[in-house]
Amino acid sequence: SQTIHQWPATLVQPVGSPLSLECTVEGTSNPNLYWYRQAAGRGLQLLFYSVGIGQISSEVPQNLSASRPQDRQFILSSKKLLLSDSGFYLCAWSQRRQETQYFGPGTRLLVL
Amino acid sequence: AQKVTQAQTEISVVEKEDVTLDCVYETRDTTYYLFWYKQPPSGELVFLIRRNSFDEQNEISGRYSWNFQKSTSSFNFTITASQVVDSAVYFCALSEAVGGGADGLTFGKGTHLIIQP
């Protein structure tokens, strides 16, 4: 069966510091991968999605970036964090477009 | 553009009551998919159901049921005989088959369901 992992689970970072969140999927190949952010008290917003290695599409302009160095690895990064980057970051995968997306456990990021 | 509205921000009921969570969507596509997810306090989103726009049959899974009505662009979720373990935030989401370019889901803002013992 397929599983999706995210780490770290929780992160507290100062403003201006770099960020790297990792997501890996097991038990499937060539998945579609997604990064979402959930700000406090709000719904989920799609940040990036990827249909293959090195292929990244951005939905929201911001100081975050994403990379997919391997088939089942998806990384969310920032060179300099802002206070507004605080939130709950969720990674998801699906086998094909419009199919069900399955979510990881998430990373809670607090920028101080 | 696609949009999902969950007008109920928070609902509180006593255990064993039935409760319905509303979801209204907007899309210009004729082919689309609707989803419900549950987010317990741990934060992980748990998939509940996926329905395509051509299948308007209502679905029942144990105490859960879903009512899809294209005429009113609604996809409502009912929990029968609610239990404390049903307490969570529930999200309705939409995915269009074509258009917009994005493969992601458009989520509503969620309904916080509180089941009191």
Interface residues (C-beta under 8 A of the other chain):
Chain A: N32 Y34 Y36 R42 G43 L44 Q45 L46 Y49 V51 S57 E59 F88 L90 A92 S94 R97 Q98 E99 T100 Q101 Y102 F103 G104 P105 G106 R108
Chain B: Y33 F35 Y37 S42 G43 E44 L45 V46 F47 R50 F91 S95 A97 G101 A102 D103 G104 L105 T106 F107 G108 K109 G110
